[in-house]
């Protein structure tokens, strides 16, 4: 097993667009040949587009893009930009003399970070797709970029203790199979590495509150929590998965969320994972799912490690740890 660049998974194109002043953006993950895909929603407050298509009992076998965005439910409009771009470039199902792309998406809540009236829209989604095809290096960008532009973590005690987060990627090659994860980390909870908090609810003295412990201590009453969260992860691979296996992989990817975020899957989060498969390389489905959880965990950690402070919120690099 070795670490690789996510752009080395050449079956996919990844592009970003953002409005830094508005504190929001979007990230397009495109598979021109079509990807067999799955999805698992475990958070209590998701904002999503076309996710029922990924149910194994549904007729569609392949999709052409996943659009991750800020803007809460408003940001789902970025998917319309992907639809337009893909149609113009004849990427999609060829039916009755027209092209119909299938674009799935999900959004994080970042409306309170910058300007709430500025959200990802059709034009921004289109721009992200243009970048995906014009610059292969955009796939490896991390931090304050794309859908991670307005992402934050550690909001149990509100914005006064929150930290800036962003977008992270991580990819590996094992037994000739490549897989990588793109994570947008906008969690209510803290981000962990080796069981220790590396980003989250931070006090004025630079120490962490430990959001999970605080939540348990408040169990006897209505917890005071911010309901503007969600972590999104999209896995891409050149391994061959069935639609059932892609959905199972998306389920197991949440083990990576659970190792890297605490608390996770709360009623105040819309945590969602996607798995996109485009390739002919045979894999052991259970082993592949474990690898997917591992790269998910690493991508989440990279999201906070590669972010710079913004909008009055500190990042890891500002804490001197």
Rosetta blueprint (number, residue, H / E / L):
1 X L
2 X E
3 X E
4 X E
5 X L
6 X H
7 X H
8 X H
9 X L
10 X L
11 X L
12 X L
13 X E
14 X E
15 X E
16 X E
17 X E
18 X E
19 X E
20 X L
21 X L
22 X L
23 X L
24 X E
25 X E
26 X E
27 X E
28 X E
29 X E
30 X E
31 X E
32 X E
33 X E
34 X E
35 X E
36 X E
37 X E
38 X E
39 X E
40 X E
41 X E
42 X L
43 X L
44 X L
45 X L
46 X L
47 X L
48 X E
49 X E
50 X L
51 X H
52 X H
53 X H
54 X H
55 X L
56 X L
57 X L
58 X L
59 X L
60 X L
61 X L
62 X L
63 X E
64 X E
65 X E
66 X E
67 X E
68 X E
69 X E
70 X L
71 X L
72 X H
73 X H
74 X H
75 X H
76 X H
77 X H
78 X H
79 X H
80 X H
81 X H
82 X H
83 X H
84 X H
85 X H
86 X H
87 X H
88 X H
89 X L
90 X L
91 X L
92 X L
93 X E
94 X E
95 X E
96 X L
97 X L
98 X E
99 X E
100 X E
101 X L
102 X L
103 X E
104 X E
105 X E
106 X E
107 X E
108 X L
109 X L
110 X L
111 X L
112 X L
113 X L
114 X L
115 X L
116 X L
117 X L
118 X L
119 X L
120 X L
121 X L
122 X H
123 X H
124 X H
125 X H
126 X H
127 X H
128 X H
129 X H
130 X H
131 X H
132 X H
133 X H
134 X H
135 X L
136 X H
137 X H
138 X H
139 X H
140 X H
141 X L
142 X L
143 X E
144 X L
145 X L
146 X H
147 X H
148 X H
149 X L
150 X L
151 X L
152 X E
153 X E
154 X L
155 X L
156 X L
157 X L
158 X L
159 X L
160 X L
161 X L
162 X L
163 X E
164 X E
165 X L
166 X L
167 X E
168 X E
169 X E
170 X E
171 X E
172 X E
173 X E
174 X E
175 X L
176 X L
177 X E
178 X E
179 X E
180 X E
181 X E
182 X E
183 X E
184 X E
185 X E
186 X E
187 X L
188 X L
189 X L
190 X E
191 X E
192 X E
193 X E
194 X L
195 X L
196 X E
197 X E
198 X E
199 X E
200 X L
201 X L
202 X E
203 X L
204 X L
205 X L
206 X L
207 X L
208 X E
209 X L
210 X L
211 X H
212 X H
213 X H
214 X H
215 X H
216 X H
217 X H
218 X L
219 X L
220 X L
221 X L
222 X L
223 X L
224 X L
225 X L
226 X L
227 X L
228 X L
229 X L
230 X E
231 X E
232 X E
233 X E
234 X E
235 X E
236 X E
237 X E
238 X E
239 X E
240 X L
241 X L
242 X L
243 X H
244 X H
245 X H
246 X H
247 X H
248 X H
249 X H
250 X H
251 X H
252 X H
253 X H
254 X H
255 X H
256 X H
257 X H
258 X H
259 X H
260 X H
261 X E
262 X E
263 X L
264 X L
265 X L
266 X L
267 X L
268 X L
269 X L
270 X L
271 X L
272 X E
273 X E
274 X E
275 X E
276 X E
277 X E
278 X E
279 X E
280 X E
281 X E
282 X L
283 X L
284 X L
285 X H
286 X H
287 X H
288 X H
289 X H
290 X H
291 X H
292 X H
293 X H
294 X H
295 X H
296 X H
297 X H
298 X H
299 X H
300 X H
301 X H
302 X H
303 X H
304 X H
305 X H
306 X L
307 X L
308 X L
309 X L
310 X E
311 X L
312 X L
313 X E
314 X L
315 X L
316 X H
317 X H
318 X H
319 X L
320 X L
321 X L
